[in-house]
């Protein structure tokens, strides 16, 4: 604002002060109205922020309830936990079990002979190649059978690592599933080697390519005096579950009881009991949090929207359409039945959660506990997004948060298949020479060069050897690609363990006896196929065994077709429970395009407009100030002239009076 400096010399008035007061008086009502509006708007913006915050907290309480996992919690109780521990996963098979631990699993351990000790860890042993095979030794037949799931591994020993310590380090650094250490037994140093994995199928056979390393060799079927000796035999764990004998390569035993993991600790002379039962504590806690979170939200809503009759003041968001609409939509979900919910529970009231007159929820713990005990799956379908199929060979795999509830027909026109390769009928099971190498692609992943050792095999031995070599390849393992090798009609077959159009087996290199005697040749086999079919009469997308509806009412539903016949295959049902419906609603309301963000943007726009109006008021007041200044300056000039004239006339009259 331009400063007014007129002194009021003619009128004697303080024009600057007078103009300032007049302009201030003119500005005050408008400025007050703008400030009042701005304060109200900012209070509404803050209140909507508070409302969004409690809505977000309420949505967080739905995270576990919208999934079925929280309703499938199980607990396992062991009578004598010194023998084993037990952990039950969600959905584990409930029941009471009698379990006896007869033997713990044990990893194979070998040590160099006691009469061939070394004076120091730096003592030179020899050079050459150590080849490690994993497998099972059968004392009855005095035979060693290679583990088809583990590849043969080699470690090269040369002048850089030919000491006892060097060999130990070379084995450990090779990371081939074998550990090595050095032990001083009081007489000297000995090398101890063992399989990292326990179990009878993980026993070791060690071959030395040079006599200087023969001290480290171990063949369970033929041991010389100088060979490494067995200190601990490879052994499976053995336990008896309800009278049935079970073996395991590991002391961590999974799926003997579906969904339960046993960790064996000690051999027991007697059996002990295991109880697997539903654990409703987590479910109850989640539902209590849900009710409390909603009530906390309603407490905040009440403070923002209530009218105080005594003070005659209304809450900042009293009558706000967005708040009223959101709360009404939430209550509609609370009081509506859930379409597609299984069991007898169709609404919140059925499980002990009721809406009170004051808008809060009340939880009847006794009624909830009874519902959870009688039909926890029914409670799950009331809250979570759930689904199921009528065909046991079709598994419900999931859906999206926006999938429509309902029951939809499934039809399969093509089953998924695995890529495979079939060789020609073989001429011999004997491999000679040193060029029995091959390479292949599995599911599009190229292996390294693989080699079979020369020798005479049985068909079963070659099946095991081929599968072991292929599945042990590092490139294939890294990509998760593997095969199953078979032998039928006098020919070898190789089948990818993956289903679908990306499943394939292709030989890219074949040398020596692999081609001549095993009758394998470079070339691709038969590619796998994806499942094909419809869901709700609309063509679905197939990927491997997974069939997914991408359009229509069933869009988002996925099922896994494990087998069966071509044609109509029953139905898949989908229900969106209360927690899922609320989550969808709140995601919409709180989203960037949601009603609350739109309302906030509208209020912010109005605040910005007030700023514009203030700028316009400043311009208007500046103009008014300039006008007042001009007017009072003109008045002051006129008063000054009149004063001068008056003074002149007074002097003239005084002169006339004195002359007379």
C-alpha positions as CSV (number, residue, x, y, z in Angstrom):
1,X,0.0,0.0,0.0
2,X,1.4,3.5,-0.9
3,X,2.1,5.6,2.2
4,X,0.2,8.9,2.6
5,X,2.4,11.8,3.6
6,X,0.1,14.8,3.4
7,X,0.6,17.0,6.4
8,X,-2.7,18.8,6.6
9,X,-1.0,22.2,6.7
10,X,-4.1,24.0,5.4
11,X,-6.7,22.1,7.5
12,X,-4.7,21.2,10.5
13,X,-5.9,17.6,10.1
14,X,-3.6,14.4,10.4
15,X,-4.5,13.3,6.8
16,X,-2.3,10.2,6.9
17,X,-3.9,8.9,10.1
18,X,-7.4,9.8,8.8
19,X,-6.9,8.0,5.5
20,X,-5.4,4.9,7.2
21,X,-8.3,4.6,9.5
22,X,-10.8,5.0,6.7
23,X,-9.1,2.4,4.5
24,X,-8.8,0.0,7.5
25,X,-12.5,0.5,8.2
26,X,-13.3,-0.3,4.6
27,X,-11.0,-3.4,4.6
28,X,-12.0,-4.9,7.9
29,X,-15.4,-6.5,7.1
30,X,-14.1,-8.1,3.8
31,X,-10.8,-9.2,5.4
32,X,-12.7,-10.7,8.3
33,X,-15.1,-12.6,6.0
34,X,-12.1,-14.0,4.0
35,X,-10.2,-15.1,7.2
36,X,-13.3,-16.7,8.6
37,X,-13.9,-18.7,5.4
38,X,-10.3,-19.7,5.2
39,X,-10.2,-20.9,8.9
40,X,-13.3,-22.9,8.3
41,X,-12.0,-24.4,5.0
42,X,-8.6,-25.4,6.6
43,X,-10.5,-26.9,9.6
44,X,-12.5,-29.0,7.1
45,X,-9.4,-30.1,5.3
46,X,-7.8,-31.1,8.6
47,X,-10.9,-32.9,9.6
48,X,-11.1,-34.9,6.4
49,X,-7.4,-35.8,6.9
50,X,-8.4,-37.2,10.3
51,X,-11.3,-39.1,8.8
52,X,-9.0,-40.6,6.1
53,X,-6.5,-41.6,8.8
54,X,-9.1,-43.5,10.9
55,X,-10.5,-45.1,7.7
56,X,-6.9,-46.2,6.8
57,X,-6.4,-47.7,10.3
58,X,-9.7,-49.5,10.0
59,X,-8.6,-50.9,6.6
60,X,-5.4,-52.1,8.1
61,X,-7.4,-54.3,10.5
62,X,-8.9,-56.1,7.5
63,X,-5.6,-57.2,6.1
64,X,-5.6,-60.6,7.8
65,X,-9.4,-61.2,7.7
66,X,-9.7,-60.8,4.0
67,X,-7.5,-63.9,3.6
68,X,-8.4,-67.5,4.6
69,X,-5.0,-68.1,6.3
70,X,-6.0,-66.5,9.6
71,X,-8.9,-68.9,9.9
72,X,-6.8,-72.0,9.2
73,X,-4.3,-71.6,12.1
74,X,-3.5,-74.8,13.8
75,X,-1.4,-75.7,16.9
76,X,0.6,-78.8,17.6
77,X,1.2,-80.1,21.2
78,X,3.7,-82.8,22.0
79,X,3.4,-84.7,25.3
80,X,7.2,-85.3,25.6
81,X,9.0,-82.5,23.7
82,X,12.4,-83.9,24.5
83,X,11.8,-86.5,21.7
84,X,10.6,-84.1,19.0
85,X,9.1,-80.7,18.3
86,X,6.1,-80.2,16.1
87,X,4.8,-77.2,14.1
88,X,1.4,-77.1,12.4
89,X,0.9,-75.0,9.3
90,X,-2.4,-73.4,8.4
91,X,-4.9,-76.0,7.3
92,X,-2.9,-78.9,8.8
93,X,-4.8,-82.1,9.4
94,X,-6.3,-82.2,12.9
95,X,-6.1,-85.3,15.1
96,X,-4.4,-87.2,17.9
97,X,-1.3,-89.2,17.0
98,X,0.9,-91.7,18.7
99,X,4.6,-91.4,17.6
100,X,7.8,-93.3,18.5
101,X,11.2,-92.1,17.4
102,X,13.3,-95.3,16.7
103,X,16.3,-93.7,15.0
104,X,17.6,-90.3,14.1
105,X,18.9,-89.4,10.6
106,X,22.6,-89.3,10.3
107,X,25.0,-87.9,7.7
108,X,27.8,-90.1,6.4
109,X,31.2,-89.5,7.9
110,X,34.6,-90.8,6.8
111,X,38.1,-90.4,8.1
112,X,41.6,-91.3,6.9
113,X,43.0,-94.4,8.6
114,X,44.2,-94.2,12.1
115,X,47.5,-95.9,11.1
116,X,48.1,-93.4,8.3
117,X,48.1,-90.1,10.3
118,X,49.9,-86.9,9.2
119,X,52.5,-85.1,11.2
120,X,51.1,-81.7,10.3
121,X,48.3,-80.0,8.4
122,X,50.9,-78.8,5.8
123,X,52.0,-82.4,5.0
124,X,51.8,-83.1,1.3
125,X,49.3,-85.8,0.3
126,X,49.3,-86.1,-3.5
127,X,47.7,-84.8,-6.7
128,X,45.0,-85.8,-9.0
129,X,41.2,-85.7,-9.1
130,X,38.8,-86.7,-6.3
131,X,35.3,-87.8,-7.6
132,X,32.4,-87.8,-5.2
133,X,29.2,-89.8,-5.8
134,X,26.2,-89.8,-3.5
135,X,24.0,-92.9,-3.1
136,X,22.8,-95.8,-1.0
137,X,24.9,-98.8,0.1
138,X,23.0,-102.1,0.5
139,X,24.9,-104.4,2.8
140,X,22.6,-107.4,1.8
141,X,23.7,-107.2,-1.9
142,X,27.0,-105.3,-1.2
143,X,26.0,-102.8,-3.9
144,X,26.0,-99.0,-4.2
145,X,23.2,-97.2,-6.0
146,X,23.7,-93.7,-7.2
147,X,21.3,-91.0,-5.9
148,X,19.5,-89.8,-9.1
149,X,18.8,-86.4,-7.6
150,X,22.4,-85.6,-7.0
151,X,25.1,-85.2,-9.6
152,X,28.6,-86.7,-9.5
153,X,31.1,-84.0,-8.4
154,X,34.9,-83.7,-8.9
155,X,37.6,-81.7,-7.1
156,X,41.0,-81.2,-8.7
157,X,44.1,-81.4,-6.4
158,X,47.3,-80.0,-7.8
159,X,50.6,-78.4,-6.5
160,X,48.6,-75.4,-5.2
161,X,46.5,-77.4,-2.8
162,X,48.1,-80.8,-2.3
163,X,48.6,-80.6,1.4
164,X,46.2,-81.9,4.0
165,X,44.9,-78.4,4.7
166,X,44.9,-77.6,1.0
167,X,42.7,-80.6,0.2
168,X,40.3,-79.7,3.1
169,X,39.9,-76.2,1.8
170,X,39.5,-77.3,-1.8
171,X,36.7,-79.7,-0.9
172,X,34.9,-77.0,1.2
173,X,35.4,-74.3,-1.4
174,X,34.0,-76.5,-4.2
175,X,30.6,-76.4,-2.5
176,X,29.6,-79.8,-3.8
177,X,27.6,-81.0,-0.8
178,X,30.6,-82.5,1.0
179,X,32.3,-81.0,4.1
180,X,35.9,-81.6,5.2
181,X,37.8,-80.9,8.4
182,X,41.0,-81.9,10.1
183,X,41.1,-83.7,13.5
184,X,44.1,-84.5,15.7
185,X,43.3,-87.8,17.4
186,X,46.3,-87.6,19.7
187,X,48.6,-89.5,17.4
188,X,48.5,-87.2,14.4
189,X,46.3,-85.3,11.9
190,X,43.5,-87.0,10.0
191,X,41.1,-85.7,7.3
192,X,37.4,-86.1,8.0
193,X,34.9,-85.9,5.1
194,X,31.2,-86.2,5.1
195,X,28.0,-85.5,3.3
196,X,26.3,-82.2,4.2
197,X,22.9,-83.9,3.9
198,X,21.8,-86.8,6.2
199,X,20.0,-89.9,5.0
200,X,20.9,-93.3,3.6
201,X,20.6,-92.1,0.0
202,X,23.3,-89.5,0.6
203,X,26.2,-91.9,1.5
204,X,29.5,-91.2,-0.2
205,X,31.6,-93.1,-2.7
206,X,35.0,-91.4,-3.4
207,X,37.3,-92.3,-6.3
208,X,40.9,-91.1,-6.6
209,X,42.4,-90.7,-10.1
210,X,46.0,-91.0,-8.9
211,X,47.5,-93.6,-6.5
212,X,48.9,-90.7,-4.4
213,X,45.4,-89.8,-3.4
214,X,44.2,-93.4,-2.8
215,X,44.4,-92.8,0.9
216,X,41.3,-90.6,0.5
217,X,39.3,-93.0,-1.6
218,X,36.2,-94.8,-0.2
219,X,34.2,-97.5,-1.9
220,X,31.7,-99.1,0.5
221,X,31.8,-102.3,-1.6
222,X,35.6,-102.7,-1.7
223,X,37.9,-101.1,0.9
224,X,41.7,-101.6,1.0
225,X,43.7,-101.1,4.2
226,X,44.8,-97.7,3.0
227,X,41.3,-96.4,2.1
228,X,39.4,-93.8,4.1
229,X,37.3,-95.5,6.8
230,X,33.7,-95.0,7.7
231,X,33.1,-93.5,11.2
232,X,29.4,-92.8,10.9
233,X,27.1,-94.6,8.5
234,X,24.6,-92.7,6.4
235,X,21.2,-93.4,8.0
236,X,17.6,-92.4,7.6
237,X,15.4,-91.3,10.5
238,X,12.9,-93.9,11.5
239,X,9.7,-93.3,13.4
240,X,6.5,-95.1,14.0
241,X,3.3,-93.0,13.5
242,X,0.1,-94.8,14.7
243,X,1.7,-98.1,14.0
244,X,3.1,-97.2,10.6
245,X,6.9,-97.1,10.1
246,X,8.1,-93.9,8.4
247,X,11.6,-93.1,7.2
248,X,13.1,-89.8,6.4
249,X,16.5,-88.6,5.1
250,X,16.3,-85.7,7.5
251,X,15.4,-85.2,11.1
252,X,13.0,-82.6,9.9
253,X,10.1,-84.7,8.8
254,X,7.4,-83.0,6.7
255,X,4.0,-84.1,5.6
256,X,3.9,-87.4,7.3
257,X,0.9,-85.8,8.9
258,X,-0.4,-83.3,6.3
259,X,0.6,-79.7,7.2
260,X,2.8,-80.8,10.2
261,X,6.6,-80.6,10.5
262,X,8.3,-82.8,13.0
263,X,11.8,-82.0,14.2
264,X,13.3,-85.1,15.7
265,X,15.5,-84.6,18.8
266,X,16.2,-88.0,20.4
267,X,15.5,-91.7,20.1
268,X,12.8,-92.7,22.5
269,X,12.1,-96.0,24.3
270,X,8.4,-95.4,24.2
271,X,5.9,-93.5,22.1
272,X,4.5,-90.1,23.0
273,X,1.4,-88.3,21.8
274,X,1.0,-85.4,19.4
275,X,-2.3,-83.4,19.3
276,X,-3.0,-81.2,16.3
277,X,-6.0,-78.9,16.8
278,X,-7.6,-75.8,15.5
279,X,-6.0,-72.6,17.0
280,X,-8.7,-70.0,17.1
281,X,-6.8,-67.5,19.3
282,X,-5.3,-65.7,16.3
283,X,-8.7,-65.5,14.6
284,X,-10.3,-64.2,17.7
285,X,-7.6,-61.6,18.2
286,X,-8.0,-60.4,14.6
287,X,-11.8,-60.1,14.9
288,X,-11.4,-58.2,18.2
289,X,-9.0,-55.8,16.5
290,X,-11.5,-55.4,13.7
291,X,-14.3,-54.4,16.1
292,X,-12.1,-52.1,18.2
293,X,-10.7,-50.4,15.1
294,X,-14.2,-49.7,13.8
295,X,-15.3,-48.4,17.1
296,X,-12.2,-46.1,17.3
297,X,-13.1,-44.8,13.8
298,X,-16.7,-44.1,14.9
299,X,-15.5,-42.2,17.9
300,X,-13.5,-39.9,15.7
301,X,-16.4,-39.6,13.2
302,X,-18.7,-38.6,16.1
303,X,-16.4,-35.8,17.2
304,X,-16.1,-34.5,13.7
305,X,-19.9,-34.6,12.9
306,X,-21.8,-34.3,16.2
307,X,-23.9,-31.2,17.2
308,X,-23.5,-29.9,20.8
309,X,-27.0,-28.6,21.8
310,X,-25.6,-26.8,24.9
311,X,-23.0,-24.8,23.1
312,X,-25.0,-24.8,19.9
313,X,-21.9,-25.8,17.9
314,X,-21.6,-28.4,15.2
315,X,-18.6,-30.6,14.4
316,X,-16.4,-29.5,11.6
317,X,-17.8,-32.1,9.2
318,X,-21.4,-32.0,10.4
319,X,-23.7,-32.9,7.5
320,X,-20.7,-33.6,5.2
321,X,-22.1,-35.8,2.4
322,X,-18.8,-37.8,1.9
323,X,-18.6,-38.8,5.5
324,X,-22.2,-39.7,5.8
325,X,-22.1,-41.7,2.5
326,X,-19.0,-43.6,3.4
327,X,-20.3,-44.6,6.9
328,X,-23.7,-45.6,5.4
329,X,-22.0,-47.8,2.8
330,X,-19.9,-49.5,5.5
331,X,-23.1,-50.2,7.6
332,X,-24.8,-51.6,4.5
333,X,-22.1,-54.2,4.3
334,X,-22.4,-55.0,8.0
335,X,-26.1,-55.6,7.7
336,X,-26.2,-57.4,4.4
337,X,-25.9,-61.2,3.8
338,X,-22.7,-62.4,2.0
339,X,-23.5,-64.0,-1.3
340,X,-21.8,-67.4,-1.8
341,X,-20.8,-67.7,1.9
342,X,-20.6,-71.4,2.9
343,X,-22.2,-72.8,6.0
344,X,-24.9,-71.3,8.2
345,X,-23.2,-67.9,8.7
346,X,-24.4,-65.2,6.3
347,X,-24.0,-62.0,8.3
348,X,-22.0,-60.5,11.1
349,X,-24.8,-61.0,13.6
350,X,-24.6,-64.8,13.0
351,X,-21.1,-64.9,14.6
352,X,-21.8,-62.5,17.5
353,X,-20.9,-59.1,16.0
354,X,-23.8,-56.7,16.0
355,X,-24.3,-53.0,15.2
356,X,-25.5,-50.9,18.1
357,X,-27.8,-47.9,18.2
358,X,-24.9,-45.5,18.7
359,X,-23.3,-46.8,15.5
360,X,-20.6,-48.9,17.2
361,X,-20.0,-52.7,17.0
362,X,-20.4,-55.1,19.9
363,X,-18.6,-58.5,20.0
364,X,-20.3,-61.3,21.8
365,X,-17.2,-63.4,22.7
366,X,-19.3,-66.5,23.7
367,X,-21.3,-66.6,20.4
368,X,-18.1,-66.0,18.4
369,X,-16.2,-68.8,20.1
370,X,-19.2,-71.2,19.5
371,X,-19.2,-70.2,15.8
372,X,-15.4,-70.7,15.4
373,X,-15.6,-74.1,17.2
374,X,-18.6,-75.3,15.1
375,X,-17.6,-74.2,11.6
376,X,-14.5,-72.1,11.3
377,X,-14.5,-72.5,7.5
378,X,-18.0,-71.0,7.5
379,X,-16.7,-68.0,9.5
380,X,-13.8,-67.7,7.0
381,X,-16.1,-67.5,4.0
382,X,-18.1,-64.8,5.8
383,X,-15.1,-62.5,6.1
384,X,-12.5,-63.6,3.5
385,X,-12.3,-63.9,-0.2
386,X,-12.7,-67.6,-0.7
387,X,-13.4,-70.2,-3.4
388,X,-13.7,-73.8,-4.1
389,X,-14.4,-76.4,-6.9
390,X,-16.6,-79.4,-7.2
391,X,-14.0,-81.5,-9.2
392,X,-11.3,-83.0,-6.9
393,X,-8.8,-82.8,-9.8
394,X,-9.4,-79.1,-10.3
395,X,-8.0,-76.8,-7.5
396,X,-9.2,-73.3,-6.8
397,X,-6.0,-71.2,-7.1
398,X,-7.3,-67.7,-6.3
399,X,-8.9,-64.5,-7.7
400,X,-8.5,-60.8,-7.8
401,X,-10.0,-58.4,-5.2
402,X,-12.5,-57.2,-7.8
403,X,-13.7,-60.7,-8.9
404,X,-17.5,-61.0,-8.8
405,X,-19.0,-63.5,-6.3
406,X,-20.9,-66.4,-7.8
407,X,-20.7,-70.0,-9.1
408,X,-19.3,-70.6,-12.6
409,X,-19.1,-73.6,-14.9
410,X,-15.7,-75.0,-15.9
411,X,-15.1,-76.9,-19.2
412,X,-11.7,-78.3,-20.2
413,X,-10.9,-78.7,-23.9
414,X,-7.2,-79.6,-23.6
415,X,-5.1,-80.9,-20.6
416,X,-1.7,-79.5,-20.0
417,X,1.2,-81.8,-21.0
418,X,5.0,-81.9,-20.3
419,X,7.7,-81.5,-22.9
420,X,9.5,-84.7,-23.6
421,X,12.2,-86.4,-25.7
422,X,12.2,-90.1,-26.7
423,X,15.4,-91.9,-27.9
424,X,15.5,-94.8,-30.3
425,X,15.8,-98.4,-29.1
426,X,19.3,-98.9,-27.6
427,X,22.0,-101.3,-28.9
428,X,24.0,-101.7,-25.7
429,X,24.2,-100.7,-22.1
430,X,28.0,-100.6,-22.1
431,X,29.9,-97.3,-22.6
432,X,33.5,-97.3,-23.5
433,X,36.1,-94.6,-24.1
434,X,36.2,-91.1,-22.6
435,X,34.0,-89.1,-24.9
436,X,30.6,-90.1,-23.6
437,X,29.4,-86.5,-23.4
438,X,26.2,-84.7,-24.2
439,X,24.3,-81.4,-23.6
440,X,20.7,-80.5,-23.7
441,X,18.2,-77.7,-23.2
442,X,15.4,-78.2,-20.6
443,X,12.6,-75.7,-20.7
444,X,14.8,-73.5,-23.0
445,X,17.7,-73.5,-20.5
446,X,21.0,-74.8,-21.9
447,X,23.0,-77.2,-19.8
448,X,26.8,-77.5,-19.6
449,X,28.6,-80.4,-21.1
450,X,27.6,-83.6,-19.2
451,X,29.5,-86.9,-19.2
452,X,28.8,-90.5,-18.3
453,X,31.7,-92.7,-17.1
454,X,32.6,-95.7,-19.1
455,X,31.3,-99.0,-17.8
456,X,28.6,-101.6,-18.1
457,X,25.3,-100.6,-16.6
458,X,21.8,-101.9,-16.1
459,X,18.9,-99.9,-17.5
460,X,18.0,-98.8,-14.0
461,X,21.5,-97.7,-13.3
462,X,21.7,-95.6,-16.5
463,X,18.3,-94.1,-15.8
464,X,19.6,-93.0,-12.4
465,X,22.9,-91.8,-13.8
466,X,21.4,-89.8,-16.6
467,X,18.9,-88.1,-14.3
468,X,21.6,-87.4,-11.7
469,X,23.9,-85.8,-14.3
470,X,21.2,-83.7,-15.9
471,X,19.4,-82.5,-12.7
472,X,22.8,-81.8,-11.1
473,X,23.8,-79.3,-13.8
474,X,24.3,-75.9,-12.2
475,X,22.7,-73.9,-15.0
476,X,19.6,-76.1,-14.9
477,X,19.4,-76.0,-11.1
478,X,19.7,-72.2,-11.1
479,X,16.7,-71.9,-13.5
480,X,14.7,-74.6,-11.7
481,X,14.6,-76.8,-14.7
482,X,14.7,-80.6,-14.3
483,X,13.7,-83.8,-16.0
484,X,12.5,-87.3,-15.1
485,X,14.3,-90.1,-17.0
486,X,12.6,-93.3,-17.9
487,X,13.2,-96.5,-19.8
488,X,10.5,-98.2,-21.8
489,X,10.3,-100.2,-25.0
490,X,14.1,-100.5,-24.8
491,X,14.5,-96.8,-25.2
492,X,15.3,-93.9,-22.9
493,X,12.7,-91.1,-22.3
494,X,13.3,-87.6,-20.9
495,X,10.3,-85.7,-19.5
496,X,10.4,-82.1,-18.3
497,X,9.0,-81.7,-14.8
498,X,7.3,-78.5,-15.9
499,X,3.9,-78.3,-17.7
500,X,2.8,-76.1,-20.5
501,X,4.1,-74.6,-23.8
502,X,7.4,-73.5,-22.2
503,X,8.1,-77.1,-21.2
504,X,10.6,-78.8,-23.6
505,X,13.6,-81.2,-23.8
506,X,16.1,-80.8,-26.6
507,X,19.5,-82.5,-27.1
508,X,22.0,-80.0,-28.4
509,X,25.1,-82.1,-28.4
510,X,25.7,-85.9,-28.4
511,X,29.1,-87.6,-28.6
512,X,30.6,-91.1,-28.5
513,X,28.6,-94.0,-27.0
514,X,25.8,-91.6,-26.0
515,X,24.7,-91.5,-29.6
516,X,26.0,-94.9,-30.8
517,X,24.8,-97.1,-27.9
518,X,22.2,-95.1,-26.0
519,X,20.7,-94.0,-29.4
520,X,20.3,-90.3,-28.4
521,X,20.7,-87.7,-31.1
522,X,20.7,-83.9,-31.5
523,X,17.2,-82.6,-31.9
524,X,14.0,-81.4,-30.2
525,X,11.4,-83.6,-28.6
526,X,7.7,-83.0,-28.2
527,X,6.9,-79.6,-26.7
528,X,4.4,-79.4,-23.8
529,X,0.9,-77.8,-24.1
530,X,-1.0,-75.4,-21.9
531,X,-4.4,-76.3,-20.5
532,X,-7.3,-74.9,-22.5
533,X,-10.9,-74.4,-21.5
534,X,-13.7,-72.0,-20.5
535,X,-14.9,-70.5,-17.2
536,X,-18.5,-69.4,-17.2
537,X,-18.7,-70.1,-20.9
538,X,-15.9,-67.6,-21.8
539,X,-12.6,-68.7,-23.1
540,X,-9.9,-68.6,-20.4
541,X,-6.2,-68.2,-20.6
542,X,-4.1,-71.3,-20.1
543,X,-0.5,-71.3,-18.7
544,X,0.8,-74.7,-17.8
545,X,-1.9,-76.3,-15.7
546,X,-3.4,-72.9,-14.6
547,X,-6.6,-71.7,-16.3
548,X,-7.5,-68.1,-15.6
549,X,-10.7,-66.2,-16.6
550,X,-9.7,-62.8,-18.0
551,X,-13.1,-61.5,-19.0
552,X,-16.7,-61.9,-18.2
553,X,-18.3,-62.2,-14.8
554,X,-15.7,-64.7,-13.6
555,X,-12.7,-62.5,-14.6
556,X,-9.8,-63.0,-12.2
557,X,-10.6,-66.5,-11.1
558,X,-7.8,-69.0,-11.5
559,X,-8.0,-72.8,-11.2
560,X,-5.3,-75.5,-11.6
561,X,-6.4,-78.4,-13.7
562,X,-4.4,-81.4,-12.3
563,X,-5.8,-84.0,-14.6
564,X,-9.1,-85.8,-15.5
565,X,-11.2,-85.8,-18.6
566,X,-12.0,-83.4,-21.4
567,X,-15.4,-81.7,-21.2
568,X,-17.6,-80.3,-18.5
569,X,-15.7,-80.4,-15.2
570,X,-18.2,-79.0,-12.6
571,X,-18.1,-75.5,-11.1
572,X,-15.9,-73.0,-9.3
573,X,-17.4,-70.9,-6.6
574,X,-16.2,-67.5,-5.5
575,X,-17.3,-65.4,-2.5
576,X,-16.2,-62.0,-1.4
577,X,-16.6,-61.8,2.4
578,X,-17.2,-58.8,4.5
579,X,-13.6,-58.0,5.0
580,X,-12.9,-58.1,1.3
581,X,-16.0,-56.0,0.5
582,X,-14.9,-53.4,3.1
583,X,-11.4,-53.4,1.8
584,X,-12.6,-52.8,-1.8
585,X,-14.9,-50.0,-0.6
586,X,-12.1,-48.3,1.4
587,X,-9.6,-48.6,-1.4
588,X,-12.1,-46.8,-3.6
589,X,-12.9,-44.1,-1.1
590,X,-9.2,-43.5,-0.1
591,X,-7.8,-43.8,-3.6
592,X,-6.3,-40.9,-5.5
593,X,-9.5,-40.7,-7.5
594,X,-11.7,-41.3,-4.4
595,X,-14.4,-39.0,-3.1
596,X,-12.3,-37.9,-0.1
597,X,-9.4,-36.8,-2.2
598,X,-11.8,-35.0,-4.6
599,X,-13.4,-33.2,-1.6
600,X,-9.9,-32.2,-0.3
601,X,-8.9,-30.9,-3.6
602,X,-12.1,-28.8,-3.8
603,X,-11.5,-27.3,-0.4
604,X,-7.8,-26.6,-1.3
605,X,-9.0,-24.8,-4.4
606,X,-11.3,-22.7,-2.4
607,X,-8.4,-21.8,0.0
608,X,-6.4,-20.7,-3.1
609,X,-9.3,-18.6,-4.3
610,X,-9.3,-16.8,-1.0
611,X,-5.7,-15.9,-1.6
612,X,-6.7,-14.5,-5.0
613,X,-9.5,-12.5,-3.3
614,X,-7.1,-11.1,-0.8
615,X,-4.9,-9.9,-3.7
616,X,-7.9,-8.2,-5.3
617,X,-8.8,-6.6,-2.0
618,X,-5.3,-5.2,-1.6
619,X,-5.5,-3.7,-5.1
620,X,-8.9,-2.3,-4.3
621,X,-7.8,-0.8,-1.0
622,X,-4.7,0.7,-2.7
623,X,-6.9,2.4,-5.2
624,X,-9.2,3.6,-2.4
625,X,-6.3,4.9,-0.4
626,X,-5.0,6.9,-3.4
627,X,-8.4,8.3,-4.0
628,X,-8.8,9.4,-0.4
629,X,-5.3,10.9,-0.5
630,X,-6.2,12.9,-3.6
631,X,-9.5,14.1,-2.1
632,X,-8.0,15.2,1.2
633,X,-5.0,16.8,-0.4
634,X,-7.4,18.9,-2.6
635,X,-9.5,19.7,0.4
636,X,-6.4,20.8,2.3
637,X,-5.2,23.0,-0.6
638,X,-8.7,24.6,-0.7
639,X,-8.7,25.2,3.0
640,X,-5.2,26.7,2.7
641,X,-6.4,29.1,0.0
642,X,-9.5,30.1,2.0
643,X,-7.4,30.6,5.0
644,X,-5.0,32.9,3.1
645,X,-8.0,34.8,1.6
646,X,-9.5,35.1,5.1
647,X,-6.2,36.4,6.5
648,X,-5.9,39.0,3.7
649,X,-9.4,40.2,4.2
650,X,-8.9,40.4,7.9
651,X,-5.8,42.5,7.3
652,X,-7.6,44.8,4.9
653,X,-10.5,45.3,7.3
654,X,-8.1,46.0,10.1
655,X,-6.4,48.7,7.9
656,X,-9.7,50.4,7.1
657,X,-10.6,50.5,10.7
658,X,-7.3,52.1,11.7
659,X,-7.4,54.8,8.9
660,X,-10.9,55.9,10.0
